[in-house]
Amino acid sequence: MANHKSALKRAKQNEERKLHNKAVRTRVRSAVKEVRSASPEAAAEALLAAQSTIDRAAKKGVLHRKNASRKISRLHKLVNSKSE
């Protein structure tokens, strides 16, 4: 465990960030699952919500921007194949 005051503060900040990032990643996974399980009619709306969630996670640095882009691209591909 950290001994210095600054190290204790850093450990506390890291724990808070870890919990926040975990919540954001969970939100992203839930949004992706909603798109995958949605009917073809509802998939487009779910896709917009998921895209917004993923973009927000990337903007905050929880996801890498290219990882977010790849997730969105694959969801678009999935929704397009469902609608055909």
C-alpha positions in Angstrom: 0.0 0.0 0.0 1.1 3.6 -0.7 2.8 5.5 2.2 3.2 9.0 0.9 0.2 11.4 0.9 0.5 11.9 -2.8 0.7 8.2 -3.5 -2.4 7.6 -1.3 -4.3 10.2 -3.3 -3.1 8.7 -6.6 -4.3 5.3 -5.4 -7.7 6.7 -4.5 -8.0 8.5 -7.9 -7.1 5.3 -9.7 -9.8 3.3 -7.9 -12.4 6.0 -8.7 -11.4 6.0 -12.4 -11.5 2.2 -12.5 -15.0 2.1 -11.2 -16.1 4.9 -13.6 -14.5 3.2 -16.6 -16.0 -0.1 -15.7 -19.5 1.4 -15.7 -18.9 3.0 -19.1 -17.6 -0.2 -20.6 -20.7 -2.1 -19.2 -23.0 0.6 -20.8 -21.2 0.0 -24.1 -21.6 -3.7 -23.9 -25.3 -3.4 -23.0 -25.9 -1.1 -26.0 -24.1 -3.5 -28.4 -26.2 -6.4 -27.1 -29.4 -4.4 -27.6 -28.5 -3.8 -31.3 -27.6 -7.5 -31.8 -30.9 -8.8 -30.2 -33.2 -6.1 -31.8 -35.6 -6.9 -34.5 -34.8 -5.5 -38.0 -37.2 -2.6 -37.5 -35.9 -1.6 -34.0 -32.2 -2.2 -34.9 -31.8 1.2 -36.6 -32.9 3.1 -33.5 -30.8 0.8 -31.2 -27.8 1.4 -33.5 -28.0 5.2 -33.1 -28.1 4.9 -29.3 -25.2 2.4 -29.3 -23.2 4.6 -31.6 -23.7 7.6 -29.3 -22.7 5.5 -26.3 -19.6 4.2 -28.0 -18.5 7.6 -29.3 -18.9 9.0 -25.8 -16.7 6.3 -24.3 -14.0 6.9 -26.9 -14.2 10.7 -26.3 -13.6 10.1 -22.6 -10.7 7.8 -23.3 -12.3 4.6 -22.0 -12.1 3.0 -25.4 -9.5 3.7 -28.0 -10.9 5.7 -30.9 -10.1 3.0 -33.5 -11.6 0.3 -31.3 -14.8 2.4 -31.1 -14.8 3.0 -34.8 -14.4 -0.8 -35.4 -17.3 -1.6 -33.1 -19.6 1.0 -34.8 -18.6 -0.3 -38.2 -19.4 -3.9 -37.3 -22.7 -2.9 -35.9 -23.6 -1.0 -39.0 -22.7 -4.0 -41.1 -24.9 -6.2 -38.9 -27.9 -3.9 -39.1 -27.6 -3.5 -42.8 -27.5 -7.3 -43.2 -30.6 -7.6 -41.0 -32.6 -5.2 -43.1 -32.0 -7.0 -46.4 
